[in-house]
């Protein structure tokens, strides 16, 4: 009878470990999105997750490690959003919908842009190459540089979450309002279609 009991105990520990790790990552998304990397404190992340702060060191090797893990998770989710077969406007609108579902990534990116990040940002080589390909194939106009197309697209996707008070002042509702999300998505789609060749 001891081996099955040991297996159940080990299984319960593994489940508890996975749960603690997941709670830490969710809490870290919240804290980093609210305060940026520099303002985030491991104690606050641990308190929000309801675990001992030593577990951040145990699972991630510290503050930089948990931040890096969030970056790896973002890259994984971004891979799912990047379908080169999608028309450009639908590709960008996928990012917008993703940000409406969870704006923490936009806020974290804004903090990183304004206050610096602990790691060097990756060059946008692949994204720019995709826009260049789309221009060469005649999907997008080549009258605007790939860099400008990319920056404009990112700015329009991030704007509702970076300027919620301005959005409310202009549109009469905020980025969390489903009616605003629907209307903004439709309007952004129209703008993006203007970039077509």
N, C-alpha and C positions, 0 to 999 in steps of 0.2 A: 504493500500500500504506500510505502514511502515514495517510490518514483513518480506515480501520478500526482501526488501531493506536491512534490518538488516542481514538476512540470507546470502545474497550475500556479504555483507561487512565482515561478520564473515568468510565466505568461502574464500574470497580474502585474509584476514589476515592469515588464516590457511595455504593457499597455499604459501604466502610470507614467513611465518615462516618456513615451510618445505624446501623451496628453500634456505633460509639463512642458515639453519642448514646443508643442503647437501653441499652447497658451502664451509662452514667452515670445514667440514670433508674432502673434497677433497683438500682444501688448507693445512690442517693439515698434510695429507698424504705427500704432496709435501715437506713441510718445515721439518717435522720430518725425512723424508727420506734423505733430503739434509744435515741436521745439527744435527740429533740425538735429543734425548729428552733434554739434557742439553743445547744444542746450539739453540734450537727453542725458539722463542719469540712470545707471544700471539699477539703482535702488528703486526708482520709480517704475521701471519696466518690471522688475520682480514683484513689487507691490501690486501692480495692476494684474499681473498674471497669478498672484496668490501663491508664489513660491519663494524659496530662499534665493537671494541674489547670487549665491555661490554656484547655482545651477547654470547661470549664464556663462561662467568660466568653464564649467564642466562640459556643457553641450557645445559651446561656440568659441571658447577661448577668450571671452571678454566682449566688450562693447564693439570693437572693430569687427570681431568675428560674427556677431549677430547681425550687424549692419551688412556685412558682406553676404551673409546667407539671404537676407532680404533681396539683395541685388541679384543673387543667383535665381531666386524664385521669380523675380520680375523678368529676367531674361528667358526663363522657361515659359512663362505665360505669354511673353512677347512673341516667342517662336510660334505659339498657337495662333496669334493674331496675324502674323505675317504670311499671307498666302499670296505668292506672286501671280497666281492666276486671277485673283480678284481685280476688278477695275479699281483704279487709284482712289476714286471717291469712296467706294465701299470699304477699301482698306482703311482709310483715314476715319471713316465713320465707325468702324469697329473699335478703334482706339477711343473714340468719343464715348461710345456706349459702355466700354469697359471702365472709363473714368467716371461716368455717371453711376455705375454700379458700386465703385469703390474709389473715391477721390483721394485716398491717402497717398497713393503713388505720385499724383500730381503735386501734392503739398510737399512731399519729401523731396521731389525733384526741384521744386522752387527753393526750398531751404538749401539744398546742395549748390544750386546755381548762385545764390546770394552770399552764402557763408563759406563755401568751399566744401570739398568732400575729402574723406580720408584716403581715397584711392584716385588714381588718375583716370579721367573719363576716356572711354574708348573712342577712337575716331569713328565718324559716321560713314565710313567708306562703303559698306554694303548698301546702306540706305540710299546714299547718293548714286551708287551704281544702278540701283533699281529704278530710280527716277530717270537717269540717263537712258537706260534701256527702254523705258516707256516712251521717252521723247523720240528716241531713234526709231521705234516701231510705229510712231504716229499716234499713240494714245494721248500723250500730253503735248501741249504746245512747247516748242523750244525757244519761244521768245522770252521766257523767264528762266533764269539759271536754276539748275537742280538744287543748289544750296538755298535759294530764295523760296522755291517751292516747298522744300522740307521745313524751313523755318516758319513760313507762313502757316503751313498745315499744323505744325506742333503748337504754334501760338494760338490758333483758333480752337484747337482741341482742349488746350489747357486753360484758356481765358475764363470760362465760367467759374472754375474752382480757385483761380488766383485772384479774381476780382468779384467776389460774391455780392458785395455791397453795391458796386457799380452796376452789376447785372440787375440787381433788384431795382435800383434807381431808374435804369433805362427800360427794362422789360416789365417791371411791376411785379415780378416774382423771382425767386431764387433758383439756383441750380438743382436743388433737391425736388422742386416742383415738377411732377410728371408732365404737366402741360408745357412748361418751359422746355423740358428735355425734348419733347416731341417736336415743338416748333423750332428749337435751335438746331436739332439734327436735320430737319427738313431744310432750313435756311443754309446751313453749312454745306449740305449736299449740293444745293444750287450754286454756291460759291465755287466749290471744288469742280463742278462740271464746267465752269467757265475756263478752267485750266486745260480743258481738252483741246487737242489740235483741230 
